[in-house]
Amino acid sequence: MAEILVPAHRPAPEAPANPLATQPLREGLRQMIAVLERERQALAALDADGLIGAAREKDGLCDTLAALHPQVLDGETRSLAETARQLNEVNRRVRNLLAANVAARIEALGGTSRSPRRLPKMTYTPARG
């Protein structure tokens, strides 16, 4: 016969989120999602100015969101936060792939460190007059 376990007490239900209290958080998350979308477009276009602008906007929004007091999230706010997290992760992976591609191209131009016919290491020395 299977044993049935019953908790000694019921956990208190979560307090419903106050829609007015979560409004600034929702709006900030919506803005973050829009910035992350622009960042993705800038990554696709290799738009350096767009990437710099998106980085600045994300930084400012992170500061704004961090200043909000912790609160119980409702379903919509939790969904917005998850969407922002996923978009940021996708953009991070694209950035890493682009950086790896550039590193591979630079390596191909200069030869690998194990290549027997490696070119001398290039260094920058300021000209003195």
C-alpha positions as CSV (number, residue, x, y, z in Angstrom):
1,M,0.0,0.0,0.0
2,A,1.3,3.5,-1.0
3,E,2.0,5.9,1.8
4,I,0.4,9.4,1.4
5,L,2.3,12.3,2.9
6,V,0.4,15.3,4.1
7,P,2.1,18.6,5.1
8,A,1.7,19.6,8.7
9,H,0.6,23.1,7.6
10,R,-0.3,24.8,4.4
11,P,2.1,27.4,3.1
12,A,0.6,30.9,3.1
13,P,-0.6,32.0,-0.4
14,E,1.5,34.6,-2.1
15,A,0.1,38.1,-1.7
16,P,-1.3,39.3,-5.0
17,A,0.9,41.8,-6.8
18,N,-0.2,45.4,-6.6
19,P,-0.6,46.5,-10.3
20,L,0.4,50.0,-9.5
21,A,3.6,48.9,-7.7
22,T,4.7,46.8,-10.6
23,Q,4.0,49.4,-13.3
24,P,7.5,51.0,-13.2
25,L,9.1,47.6,-13.3
26,R,6.9,46.5,-16.2
27,E,7.7,49.7,-18.2
28,G,11.4,49.3,-17.5
29,L,11.3,45.7,-18.7
30,R,9.5,46.7,-21.8
31,Q,12.1,49.3,-22.5
32,M,14.9,46.8,-21.9
33,I,13.3,44.4,-24.4
34,A,13.1,47.1,-27.0
35,V,16.8,48.0,-26.4
36,L,17.8,44.3,-26.6
37,E,15.9,44.0,-30.0
38,R,17.8,47.1,-31.2
39,E,21.0,45.5,-30.0
40,R,20.3,42.3,-32.0
41,Q,19.7,44.4,-35.1
42,A,22.9,46.3,-34.6
43,L,24.8,42.9,-34.1
44,A,23.3,41.6,-37.4
45,A,24.3,44.8,-39.2
46,L,27.7,45.0,-37.5
47,D,26.7,48.5,-36.5
48,A,29.3,49.6,-33.9
49,D,27.5,52.9,-33.1
50,G,24.2,51.0,-32.6
51,L,26.0,48.6,-30.3
52,I,27.5,51.3,-28.2
53,G,24.2,53.1,-27.9
54,A,22.4,49.9,-26.9
55,A,25.1,49.2,-24.3
56,R,24.6,52.7,-22.8
57,E,20.9,52.3,-22.8
58,K,21.0,48.9,-21.2
59,D,23.4,50.2,-18.5
60,G,21.0,53.1,-17.7
61,L,18.0,50.8,-17.6
62,C,19.8,48.3,-15.3
63,D,20.5,51.2,-12.9
64,T,16.8,52.3,-13.0
65,L,15.5,48.7,-12.5
66,A,18.0,48.1,-9.7
67,A,16.7,51.2,-7.9
68,L,13.2,49.7,-7.7
69,H,12.3,47.9,-4.4
70,P,11.9,44.1,-4.5
71,Q,8.3,43.1,-5.0
72,V,6.1,40.1,-5.7
73,L,5.9,39.7,-9.5
74,D,2.7,39.0,-11.2
75,G,2.6,36.7,-14.3
76,E,2.9,39.5,-16.8
77,T,6.0,41.1,-15.1
78,R,7.6,37.7,-14.6
79,S,7.0,36.9,-18.4
80,L,8.6,40.3,-19.3
81,A,11.6,39.6,-17.2
82,E,12.1,36.1,-18.7
83,T,11.8,37.5,-22.2
84,A,14.5,40.1,-21.4
85,R,16.7,37.4,-20.0
86,Q,16.4,35.2,-23.1
87,L,17.0,38.1,-25.5
88,N,20.1,39.1,-23.5
89,E,21.4,35.5,-23.7
90,V,20.8,35.3,-27.4
91,N,22.6,38.6,-28.0
92,R,25.5,37.4,-25.7
93,R,25.9,34.3,-27.8
94,V,25.9,36.2,-31.1
95,R,28.5,38.6,-29.7
96,N,30.7,35.7,-28.7
97,L,30.4,34.1,-32.1
98,L,31.3,37.3,-33.8
99,A,34.3,37.7,-31.5
100,A,35.4,34.2,-32.2
101,N,35.1,34.7,-35.9
102,V,37.2,37.9,-35.7
103,A,39.8,36.1,-33.6
104,A,40.0,33.2,-36.1
105,R,40.5,35.7,-39.0
106,I,43.2,37.6,-37.2
107,E,44.9,34.3,-36.3
108,A,44.7,33.2,-40.0
109,L,46.3,36.5,-41.0
110,G,49.2,36.2,-38.6
111,G,49.6,32.5,-38.6
112,T,49.1,30.2,-35.6
113,S,51.6,30.1,-32.7
114,R,52.5,26.6,-33.7
115,S,53.1,27.3,-37.4
116,P,56.8,26.8,-38.4
117,R,56.7,29.6,-40.9
118,R,55.3,32.1,-38.5
119,L,55.7,35.8,-39.3
120,P,57.6,37.8,-36.7
121,K,55.4,39.2,-34.0
122,M,54.2,42.7,-34.9
123,T,54.5,45.3,-32.2
124,Y,53.7,49.0,-32.1
125,T,56.5,51.4,-31.2
126,P,55.9,55.1,-31.4
127,A,58.2,57.0,-33.7
128,R,60.6,59.4,-31.9
129,G,61.8,62.5,-33.6
